[in-house]
């Protein structure tokens, strides 16, 4: 664990030295809150709370897909990364450190959304619901972390940037993050339960409201986690085999 914390500190320092990386992850969810949620649902406590959960999920997606998908791909191009993979400690501390740093940056990227919701909308939660929501953020980070790792370890940096962008918005739109729980178009309602974004946002809704999540959405979220874990593991082993054999 101490070695994992050292790697996490290194990852955080690397990110903090380029503040625009943090700004990028937080900008789109915060902008969506300001331009869409505050004007149209800001005075409705229920609607604002649901919308805030959706934007928090949006922030979690943004932070993890881009941070891992692009960050890992760029690290693979640097000489430091192959060197660390030859050290006797193995991949565990490095991966744990990267995930710990990523989780810290995920919470940081969603702070503007929470502040805007508290200051400019009627959204309200109890302290217990807030803590449940914070725990929910850690849970829903898992599939998007794995997706980012799969992209980062399987593609060169230039391709990873494009693929992350191509995947991000369809997942957000298709999962119903840009509409209310029951206000999505019919074709979105048809496909949303089978996307990881829907299961993620329903977990957040359930954490801070009386929403009863769709069992199909939750089951598919579990399926996506298993599938993405397999793809990420395969991509890592494939990359390691190419570099060190």
Number of C-alpha atoms within 10 A of each C-alpha: 10 9 14 19 17 15 21 24 16 15 18 18 12 11 18 13 10 10 10 12 16 18 12 14 25 26 18 17 24 26 15 17 28 18 10 14 26 20 12 14 21 22 15 14 15 15 18 25 24 27 28 31 28 29 27 29 27 29 27 29 29 27 29 27 28 27 24 27 31 26 22 24 25 19 17 18 12 10 9 10 14 15 9 13 15 11 9 7 11 11 12 12 18 21 15 17 23 23 22 19 21 22 21 14 23 25 18 17 25 24 16 19 24 18 12 18 25 16 9 17 24 17 23 17 15 10 10 11 16 14 14 16 22 15 13 20 25 14 13 23 23 21 25 26 27 26 26 29 29 26 28 31 29 22 20 18 21 11 15 25 20 11 17 21 14 11 12 16 15 13 18 22 17 23 28 25 27 18 16 14 18 9 11 18 11 10 9 15 17 12 13 22 23 20 21 25 29 31 26 30 28 26 27 28 23 18 24 23 18 8 14 11 18 13 12 13 23 20 14 18 23 15 16 21 19 13 14 21 19 14 19 21 15 15 19 16 14 13 15 14 10 8 11 9 5
